[in-house]
Amino acid sequence: MNRPTRCSLFTGAAGAGLIVFAAPAVLRRAAAQSWRAGDPFSLGVAAGAPRPDGFVLWTRLAPEPLSSNPETLGGMSGGDVTVAYEIAADPAMRAVVRRGEATVEQAFAYSVHLNVAGLKPGRPYWYRFMSGDAVSPASGAR
């Protein structure tokens, strides 16, 4: 089975040119969000910028990615959102080695770049994002 490398997964995220900034005071928490409008991870998740001990994770929330409404970017509105993330040593996401939260910012089209460091070198990892009742597919990074 061919597993994606961090470099190949970075292709989609590289063009985004987005970065993580400090979280603002008012956030919708990761577990509190309901996604009736659609899958917030419809644009996927990606990893890139590989380093010996980590990589960058990326996602952009867009429950309605083809929405033409200029007031709702990808079907999103109402401020920044906190998402949870997990990094695991197995594709089934049972051996989680890192958990945390990240801010998906309205100012950056509801996207986030998360710098991950301190992982064991030379081994694959799998990752996913969660927000309320939505969970992204697990993807692999080397």
MDTraj code that builds the backbone (N, CA, C; nanometers):
import mdtraj as md
import numpy as np

residues = "MET ASN ARG PRO THR ARG CYS SER LEU PHE THR GLY ALA ALA GLY ALA GLY LEU ILE VAL PHE ALA ALA PRO ALA VAL LEU ARG ARG ALA ALA ALA GLN SER TRP ARG ALA GLY ASP PRO PHE SER LEU GLY VAL ALA ALA GLY ALA PRO ARG PRO ASP GLY PHE VAL LEU TRP THR ARG LEU ALA PRO GLU PRO LEU SER SER ASN PRO GLU THR LEU GLY GLY MET SER GLY GLY ASP VAL THR VAL ALA TYR GLU ILE ALA ALA ASP PRO ALA MET ARG ALA VAL VAL ARG ARG GLY GLU ALA THR VAL GLU GLN ALA PHE ALA TYR SER VAL HIS LEU ASN VAL ALA GLY LEU LYS PRO GLY ARG PRO TYR TRP TYR ARG PHE MET SER GLY ASP ALA VAL SER PRO ALA SER GLY ALA ARG".split()
xyz = np.array([
    [0.0840, -0.1173, 0.0000],
    [0.0000, 0.0000, 0.0000],
    [0.0882, 0.1232, 0.0000],
    [0.0636, 0.2166, -0.0899],
    [0.1381, 0.3413, -0.0931],
    [0.0795, 0.4390, 0.0065],
    [0.1637, 0.4859, 0.0978],
    [0.1194, 0.5862, 0.1938],
    [0.1677, 0.7221, 0.1471],
    [0.0875, 0.8257, 0.1666],
    [0.1318, 0.9598, 0.1270],
    [0.2460, 1.0070, 0.2157],
    [0.3344, 1.0837, 0.1571],
    [0.4432, 1.1433, 0.2353],
    [0.4017, 1.2822, 0.2786],
    [0.4713, 1.3360, 0.3762],
    [0.4425, 1.4725, 0.4187],
    [0.4576, 1.5688, 0.3025],
    [0.5578, 1.5460, 0.2175],
    [0.5808, 1.6364, 0.1037],
    [0.4633, 1.6328, 0.0070],
    [0.4118, 1.5135, -0.0234],
    [0.3014, 1.5062, -0.1188],
    [0.1738, 1.5649, -0.0603],
    [0.1533, 1.5528, 0.0683],
    [0.0348, 1.6102, 0.1305],
    [0.0435, 1.7614, 0.1413],
    [0.1636, 1.8140, 0.1372],
    [0.1826, 1.9572, 0.1495],
    [0.1363, 2.0328, 0.0256],
    [0.1277, 1.9655, -0.0859],
    [0.0922, 2.0311, -0.2120],
    [-0.0345, 2.1148, -0.1991],
    [-0.1399, 2.0584, -0.1433],
    [-0.2657, 2.1318, -0.1302],
    [-0.2570, 2.2476, -0.0332],
    [-0.1802, 2.2317, 0.0733],
    [-0.1717, 2.3366, 0.1741],
    [-0.0756, 2.4473, 0.1350],
    [0.0210, 2.4187, 0.0515],
    [0.1226, 2.5178, 0.0173],
    [0.0634, 2.6413, -0.0490],
    [-0.0346, 2.6223, -0.1341],
    [-0.0939, 2.7354, -0.2038],
    [-0.1796, 2.8232, -0.1150],
    [-0.2163, 2.7761, 0.0009],
    [-0.3041, 2.8533, 0.0879],
    [-0.2331, 2.9730, 0.1502],
    [-0.1045, 2.9612, 0.1814],
    [-0.0277, 3.0716, 0.2372],
    [-0.0843, 3.1263, 0.3662],
    [-0.1362, 3.0385, 0.4526],
    [-0.2005, 3.0822, 0.5750],
    [-0.1185, 3.0413, 0.6957],
    [-0.1331, 3.1147, 0.8051],
    [-0.0568, 3.0874, 0.9258],
    [-0.1474, 3.0890, 1.0476],
    [-0.0982, 3.0363, 1.1600],
    [-0.1720, 3.0363, 1.2854],
    [-0.1342, 3.1607, 1.3644],
    [-0.2335, 3.2260, 1.4202],
    [-0.2128, 3.3417, 1.5061],
    [-0.2696, 3.3108, 1.6429],
    [-0.2442, 3.3963, 1.7391],
    [-0.2961, 3.3792, 1.8745],
    [-0.4478, 3.3781, 1.8729],
    [-0.5069, 3.2960, 1.9584],
    [-0.6527, 3.2828, 1.9631],
    [-0.7167, 3.4057, 2.0262],
    [-0.8255, 3.4568, 1.9666],
    [-0.8975, 3.5678, 2.0268],
    [-0.9792, 3.5211, 2.1458],
    [-1.0343, 3.6156, 2.2197],
    [-1.1047, 3.5851, 2.3437],
    [-1.2339, 3.5077, 2.3210],
    [-1.3083, 3.5372, 2.2142],
    [-1.4387, 3.4733, 2.1921],
    [-1.4258, 3.3658, 2.0849],
    [-1.4423, 3.2408, 2.1252],
    [-1.4321, 3.1276, 2.0330],
    [-1.5503, 3.0344, 2.0519],
    [-1.5906, 2.9707, 1.9438],
    [-1.6849, 2.8603, 1.9561],
    [-1.6005, 2.7369, 1.9830],
    [-1.6258, 2.6690, 2.0905],
    [-1.5447, 2.5542, 2.1311],
    [-1.5626, 2.4361, 2.0357],
    [-1.4603, 2.3530, 2.0260],
    [-1.4609, 2.2397, 1.9332],
    [-1.5779, 2.1451, 1.9579],
    [-1.6084, 2.1168, 2.0824],
    [-1.7130, 2.0202, 2.1128],
    [-1.8533, 2.0801, 2.1057],
    [-1.8658, 2.2116, 2.1035],
    [-1.9964, 2.2761, 2.1096],
    [-2.0607, 2.2981, 1.9730],
    [-1.9878, 2.2849, 1.8667],
    [-2.0362, 2.3178, 1.7329],
    [-2.1226, 2.2058, 1.6744],
    [-2.2332, 2.2434, 1.6118],
    [-2.3165, 2.1490, 1.5389],
    [-2.3077, 2.1845, 1.3906],
    [-2.2973, 2.0841, 1.3039],
    [-2.2749, 2.1072, 1.1607],
    [-2.3914, 2.0577, 1.0782],
    [-2.5083, 2.1158, 1.0963],
    [-2.6262, 2.0780, 1.0180],
    [-2.6123, 2.1180, 0.8715],
    [-2.5354, 2.2245, 0.8444],
    [-2.5236, 2.2772, 0.7074],
    [-2.4397, 2.1879, 0.6161],
    [-2.3555, 2.1033, 0.6707],
    [-2.2718, 2.0169, 0.5880],
    [-2.1412, 1.9834, 0.6566],
    [-2.0580, 1.9084, 0.5897],
    [-1.9291, 1.8646, 0.6428],
    [-1.8324, 1.9831, 0.6466],
    [-1.7884, 2.0265, 0.7656],
    [-1.6971, 2.1407, 0.7717],
    [-1.5603, 2.1082, 0.7131],
    [-1.5269, 1.9806, 0.6998],
    [-1.3967, 1.9388, 0.6471],
    [-1.4071, 1.8986, 0.4994],
    [-1.5024, 1.9570, 0.4275],
    [-1.5250, 1.9225, 0.2873],
    [-1.4041, 1.9528, 0.1989],
    [-1.3183, 2.0458, 0.2402],
    [-1.1977, 2.0773, 0.1630],
    [-1.0783, 1.9924, 0.2060],
    [-1.1003, 1.9060, 0.3026],
    [-0.9974, 1.8128, 0.3457],
    [-0.9050, 1.8672, 0.4515],
    [-0.8060, 1.7869, 0.4823],
    [-0.6998, 1.8203, 0.5763],
    [-0.5683, 1.7842, 0.5082],
    [-0.4611, 1.8479, 0.5493],
    [-0.3324, 1.8194, 0.4857],
    [-0.2198, 1.8372, 0.5857],
    [-0.1055, 1.7780, 0.5531],
    [0.0166, 1.7956, 0.6310],
    [0.1280, 1.8318, 0.5350],
    [0.2226, 1.9090, 0.5835],
    [0.3340, 1.9482, 0.4986],
    [0.4475, 2.0041, 0.5806],
    [0.5425, 2.0677, 0.5142],
    [0.6617, 2.1266, 0.5771],
    [0.7273, 2.0270, 0.6726],
    [0.7638, 1.9083, 0.6222],
    [0.8181, 1.8049, 0.7101],
    [0.9510, 1.8459, 0.7740],
    [0.9633, 1.8113, 0.8998],
    [1.0867, 1.8281, 0.9764],
    [1.1158, 1.6947, 1.0445],
    [1.2362, 1.6746, 1.0941],
    [1.2648, 1.5462, 1.1595],
    [1.1697, 1.5132, 1.2741],
    [1.1201, 1.6152, 1.3460],
    [1.0360, 1.5884, 1.4619],
    [0.8919, 1.6366, 1.4455],
    [0.8503, 1.6707, 1.3229],
    [0.7125, 1.7169, 1.3088],
    [0.6776, 1.7635, 1.1700],
    [0.5687, 1.8383, 1.1609],
    [0.5154, 1.8852, 1.0340],
    [0.4111, 1.9922, 1.0636],
    [0.3522, 2.0466, 0.9595],
    [0.2443, 2.1434, 0.9719],
    [0.1142, 2.0748, 0.9312],
    [0.0100, 2.0918, 1.0128],
    [-0.1222, 2.0423, 0.9774],
    [-0.2065, 2.1600, 0.9292],
    [-0.2959, 2.1345, 0.8343],
    [-0.3791, 2.2403, 0.7773],
    [-0.5205, 2.1896, 0.7578],
    [-0.6158, 2.2784, 0.7794],
    [-0.7534, 2.2551, 0.7376],
    [-0.8220, 2.3896, 0.7194],
    [-0.9306, 2.3866, 0.6448],
    [-1.0167, 2.5037, 0.6285],
    [-1.1599, 2.4551, 0.6415],
    [-1.2346, 2.5176, 0.7307],
    [-1.3737, 2.4804, 0.7494],
    [-1.4586, 2.5412, 0.6384],
    [-1.5370, 2.4570, 0.5728],
    [-1.6238, 2.5033, 0.4640],
    [-1.7392, 2.4046, 0.4468],
    [-1.8428, 2.4142, 0.5303],
    [-1.9550, 2.3215, 0.5172],
    [-2.0314, 2.3393, 0.3865],
    [-2.0196, 2.4561, 0.3244],
    [-2.0810, 2.4818, 0.1938],
    [-1.9734, 2.5416, 0.1030],
    [-1.8783, 2.4605, 0.0565],
    [-1.7611, 2.5135, -0.0145],
    [-1.7923, 2.5889, -0.1431],
    [-1.9059, 2.5642, -0.2059],
    [-1.9403, 2.6311, -0.3317],
    [-2.0374, 2.7474, -0.3120],
    [-2.0598, 2.7857, -0.1876],
    [-2.1505, 2.8968, -0.1585],
    [-2.1006, 3.0248, -0.2243],
    [-2.1906, 3.0969, -0.2891],
    [-2.1530, 3.2222, -0.3551],
    [-2.1875, 3.3446, -0.2696],
    [-2.2344, 3.3235, -0.1497],
    [-2.2690, 3.4325, -0.0597],
    [-2.1411, 3.4962, -0.0062],
    [-2.1144, 3.6236, -0.0372],
    [-1.9909, 3.6876, 0.0081],
    [-1.9844, 3.7098, 0.1589],
    [-2.0984, 3.6989, 0.2273],
    [-2.1012, 3.7194, 0.3717],
    [-2.0727, 3.5915, 0.4497],
    [-2.0738, 3.4771, 0.3815],
    [-2.0451, 3.3498, 0.4481],
    [-1.9394, 3.2753, 0.3675],
    [-1.8174, 3.2834, 0.4107],
    [-1.7064, 3.2174, 0.3423],
    [-1.7209, 3.0662, 0.3532],
    [-1.7535, 3.0011, 0.2431],
    [-1.7693, 2.8562, 0.2438],
    [-1.8815, 2.8085, 0.3340],
    [-1.9782, 2.8961, 0.3593],
    [-2.0879, 2.8607, 0.4478],
    [-2.0600, 2.8920, 0.5930],
    [-1.9518, 2.9635, 0.6208],
    [-1.9130, 2.9964, 0.7578],
    [-1.9401, 3.1430, 0.7877],
    [-1.9770, 3.1718, 0.9119],
    [-1.9907, 3.3086, 0.9610],
    [-1.9920, 3.3041, 1.1133],
    [-1.9787, 3.4192, 1.1753],
    [-1.9970, 3.4255, 1.3198],
    [-1.8714, 3.4195, 1.4035],
    [-1.7559, 3.4358, 1.3476],
    [-1.6356, 3.4422, 1.4294],
    [-1.5501, 3.3172, 1.4255],
    [-1.4399, 3.3255, 1.4972],
    [-1.3422, 3.2173, 1.5019],
    [-1.4015, 3.0920, 1.5652],
    [-1.3448, 2.9768, 1.5298],
    [-1.3909, 2.8474, 1.5798],
    [-1.2697, 2.7712, 1.6326],
    [-1.2866, 2.7055, 1.7459],
    [-1.1828, 2.6169, 1.7972],
    [-1.2099, 2.4756, 1.7478],
    [-1.1070, 2.4121, 1.6911],
    [-1.1172, 2.2724, 1.6499],
    [-1.0193, 2.1909, 1.7334],
    [-1.0515, 2.0653, 1.7521],
    [-0.9606, 1.9735, 1.8196],
    [-0.8827, 1.8972, 1.7141],
    [-0.7652, 1.8484, 1.7506],
    [-0.6882, 1.7648, 1.6590],
    [-0.6288, 1.6485, 1.7357],
    [-0.6012, 1.5406, 1.6634],
    [-0.5331, 1.4236, 1.7184],
    [-0.4280, 1.3781, 1.6188],
    [-0.3148, 1.3340, 1.6714],
    [-0.2081, 1.2732, 1.5925],
    [-0.1836, 1.1360, 1.6533],
    [-0.1815, 1.0339, 1.5674],
    [-0.1698, 0.8963, 1.6163],
    [-0.0577, 0.8226, 1.5446],
    [-0.0142, 0.7145, 1.6069],
    [0.0905, 0.6296, 1.5506],
    [0.0331, 0.5194, 1.4623],
    [-0.1000, 0.5141, 1.4478],
    [-0.1638, 0.4098, 1.3674],
    [-0.2790, 0.4695, 1.2870],
    [-0.3088, 0.4104, 1.1708],
    [-0.4149, 0.4655, 1.0858],
    [-0.5544, 0.4561, 1.1474],
    [-0.5763, 0.3667, 1.2429],
    [-0.7064, 0.3553, 1.3088],
    [-0.7245, 0.4617, 1.4174],
    [-0.6221, 0.5413, 1.4414],
    [-0.6242, 0.6499, 1.5403],
    [-0.6477, 0.5990, 1.6828],
    [-0.5978, 0.4786, 1.7123],
    [-0.6112, 0.4227, 1.8471],
    [-0.4926, 0.4594, 1.9354],
    [-0.3740, 0.4730, 1.8749],
    [-0.2528, 0.5047, 1.9509],
    [-0.2223, 0.6546, 1.9380],
    [-0.3072, 0.7363, 2.0000],
    [-0.2929, 0.8819, 1.9911],
    [-0.1701, 0.9265, 2.0702],
    [-0.0832, 1.0026, 2.0030],
    [0.0399, 1.0519, 2.0670],
    [0.0322, 1.2006, 2.0983],
    [-0.0645, 1.2703, 2.0413],
    [-0.0788, 1.4140, 2.0672],
    [-0.2233, 1.4546, 2.0438],
    [-0.2755, 1.5351, 2.1360],
    [-0.4095, 1.5938, 2.1246],
    [-0.3988, 1.7413, 2.1560],
    [-0.4893, 1.8172, 2.0996],
    [-0.4910, 1.9581, 2.1340],
    [-0.6032, 2.0301, 2.0637],
    [-0.5988, 2.1623, 2.0738],
    [-0.6960, 2.2471, 2.0078],
    [-0.6231, 2.3541, 1.9283],
    [-0.6882, 2.4022, 1.8247],
    [-0.6327, 2.5081, 1.7399],
    [-0.7459, 2.6023, 1.7010],
    [-0.7114, 2.7253, 1.6700],
    [-0.8105, 2.8245, 1.6320],
    [-0.8203, 2.8361, 1.4805],
    [-0.9402, 2.8190, 1.4301],
    [-0.9694, 2.8390, 1.2887],
    [-1.0245, 2.9811, 1.2799],
    [-0.9496, 3.0695, 1.2135],
    [-0.9818, 3.2111, 1.2188],
    [-1.0649, 3.2600, 1.1011],
    [-1.1681, 3.3381, 1.1335],
    [-1.2512, 3.4000, 1.0311],
    [-1.1659, 3.4905, 0.9423],
    [-1.0703, 3.5632, 1.0015],
    [-0.9853, 3.6559, 0.9264],
    [-0.9017, 3.5855, 0.8199],
    [-0.8830, 3.4553, 0.8318],
    [-0.8056, 3.3781, 0.7357],
    [-0.8922, 3.2717, 0.6692],
    [-1.0156, 3.3128, 0.6355],
    [-1.1094, 3.2271, 0.5621],
    [-1.1369, 3.0958, 0.6345],
    [-1.1435, 3.1012, 0.7661],
    [-1.1717, 2.9848, 0.8494],
    [-1.0716, 2.8719, 0.8264],
    [-0.9440, 2.9089, 0.8227],
    [-0.8395, 2.8083, 0.8054],
    [-0.7392, 2.8159, 0.9203],
    [-0.6590, 2.7117, 0.9299],
    [-0.5575, 2.7047, 1.0352],
    [-0.4367, 2.6276, 0.9836],
    [-0.3205, 2.6742, 1.0198],
    [-0.1943, 2.6004, 1.0043],
    [-0.1450, 2.5740, 1.1453],
    [-0.1172, 2.4511, 1.1771],
    [-0.0767, 2.4120, 1.3112],
    [0.0634, 2.3518, 1.3043],
    [0.1604, 2.4154, 1.3676],
    [0.2969, 2.3631, 1.3711],
    [0.3076, 2.2563, 1.4789],
    [0.3418, 2.1350, 1.4381],
    [0.3558, 2.0220, 1.5294],
    [0.5042, 1.9889, 1.5414],
    [0.5537, 1.9783, 1.6627],
    [0.6946, 1.9432, 1.6873],
    [0.7014, 1.8443, 1.8029],
    [0.8175, 1.7828, 1.8194],
    [0.8396, 1.6917, 1.9305],
    [0.7963, 1.5487, 1.9061],
    [0.7751, 1.5115, 1.7812],
    [0.7386, 1.3738, 1.7484],
    [0.8649, 1.2921, 1.7218],
    [0.8522, 1.1608, 1.7268],
    [0.9658, 1.0734, 1.6970],
    [0.9977, 1.0801, 1.5483],
    [1.1261, 1.0918, 1.5128],
    [1.1622, 1.1009, 1.3709],
    [1.1554, 0.9661, 1.2996],
    [1.1433, 0.9751, 1.1652],
    [1.1551, 0.8567, 1.0808],
    [1.0409, 0.7590, 1.0901],
    [0.9235, 0.8044, 1.1236],
    [0.8093, 0.7146, 1.1322],
    [0.6846, 0.7862, 1.0829],
    [0.5855, 0.7114, 1.0330],
    [0.4622, 0.7761, 0.9866],
    [0.3696, 0.8112, 1.1032],
    [0.2879, 0.9112, 1.0825],
    [0.1833, 0.9493, 1.1763],
    [0.0545, 0.9722, 1.0986],
    [-0.0578, 0.9618, 1.1670],
    [-0.1886, 0.9901, 1.1101],
    [-0.2517, 1.1002, 1.1926],
    [-0.3363, 1.1792, 1.1305],
    [-0.3938, 1.2940, 1.1999],
    [-0.5365, 1.3165, 1.1539],
    [-0.6117, 1.3874, 1.2377],
    [-0.7474, 1.4272, 1.2031],
    [-0.7860, 1.5484, 1.2879],
    [-0.8886, 1.6190, 1.2397],
    [-0.9453, 1.7314, 1.3116],
    [-1.0882, 1.6962, 1.3513],
    [-1.1371, 1.7560, 1.4614],
    [-1.2738, 1.7364, 1.5071],
    [-1.3333, 1.8724, 1.5426],
    [-1.4611, 1.8850, 1.5141],
    [-1.5348, 2.0045, 1.5544],
    [-1.6776, 1.9632, 1.5802],
    [-1.7187, 1.9668, 1.7047],
    [-1.8543, 1.9269, 1.7417],
    [-1.8847, 1.7871, 1.6965],
    [-1.9882, 1.7728, 1.6140],
    [-2.0296, 1.6406, 1.5683],
    [-1.9614, 1.5983, 1.4382],
    [-1.8607, 1.6736, 1.3947],
    [-1.7897, 1.6418, 1.2698],
    [-1.6463, 1.5978, 1.2972],
    [-1.6040, 1.4947, 1.2254],
    [-1.4669, 1.4430, 1.2361],
    [-1.4127, 1.4287, 1.0942],
    [-1.2949, 1.4861, 1.0692],
    [-1.2346, 1.4726, 0.9358],
    [-1.1860, 1.3295, 0.9166],
    [-1.1698, 1.2863, 0.7926],
    [-1.1053, 1.1565, 0.7704],
    [-0.9615, 1.1616, 0.8233],
    [-0.9120, 1.0486, 0.8705],
    [-0.7721, 1.0406, 0.9138],
    [-0.6841, 1.0374, 0.7902],
    [-0.5772, 1.1150, 0.7927],
    [-0.4807, 1.1195, 0.6826],
    [-0.3435, 1.0875, 0.7380],
    [-0.2538, 1.0439, 0.6515],
    [-0.1202, 1.0060, 0.6957],
    [-0.0135, 1.1063, 0.6619],
    [0.0910, 1.1110, 0.7433],
    [0.2061, 1.1981, 0.7218],
    [0.3314, 1.1199, 0.7551],
    [0.4355, 1.1409, 0.6765],
    [0.5652, 1.0769, 0.7034],
    [0.6658, 1.1821, 0.7368],
])
top = md.Topology()
chain = top.add_chain()
for i, resn in enumerate(residues, 1):
    res = top.add_residue(resn, chain, resSeq=i)
    for name in ("N", "CA", "C"):
        top.add_atom(name, md.element.get_by_symbol(name[0]), res)
traj = md.Trajectory(xyz[None], top)
